[in-house]
């Protein structure tokens, strides 16, 4: 009797695994901002001419999303419209929409996946001044940020770090850029992206103790940078000092956008995140660690079904032998 109960429990568990494991493994994953792409053809900003927008949704493993996920296509720019504005994925993870706008510059496009906790993917499409020639391929059409950032403090945060705070620049802003050096107006180090539009502080690490550093930051929108802020200085490991409020207008901002540090501190990020969205690469429906996990789980499921059948046979044999007595 105990043997039959034991096999019955095992059989129930394996049947449950067989029924539900494949569904969990093969269900669609949420789209990933770093893997997905949104790209569109340039169009005049007359509110009438459409740009064809191509949207490719991929998960963190690089797999194109499929299934019946419903997505919404919107923009924070009120002069922009889409047709269609909602799409159901057809299994390829790729879909298209027609986009119109009367805004000159890079117009944000947001895709919201309603099936995966409202995961959002954002990209930009360029619209140019009506009556002018279309921008050359690769030309920057992003408008500059609406105002200049102001540094408000630079204070030691430890023996090898300094924390900066600043005011938020007016939109359009997609990132902030930091430049700093060992003397005023000469910036040999840099961090190309220290946060998005709402960021107001950043801690610079990997600094030499008792060394004075000079800092400036500026906002950027896509490929267009804004003006540099006022300059502030601080010493890593030193007590906080009063912060000047005047703006230093003598800063040399020549060729400071594409920073190439000659001696980047060890804790300073060296990669350069690109604020622009690139054209979708060749599609692939395979790749990523999720495929291996799926194969393993499907193998476990198959084994579970086999064990369930064996358990059922043992149970029937035991029941027949019992009745024969």
Secondary structure, 3 states (H helix, E strand, C coil): CHHHHHHHHHHHHHHHHHHHHHHHHHCCCCCCCCCCEEEECCEECCCCCCEEEEEECECCCCCECCCCCEEEEECCCCCEEEECCEEECCCCCEEEEEEEECCCEEEEEEEEECCCCCEEEEEEEEEECCCCCCCCCCCCCCCCCCCCCCEEEEEEEECCEEEEEECCCCCCCCEEEEEEECECCECCEEECCCCCCCCCEEEECCCCCCCEEEEEEEEEECCEECCCCCCEEEECCCCCCCCCCCCCCCCCCCCCCCCCCCCCCCCCCCCCCCCCCCCCCCCCCCCCHHHHHHHHHHHHHHHHHHHHHHHHHHHHHHHHHHHHC
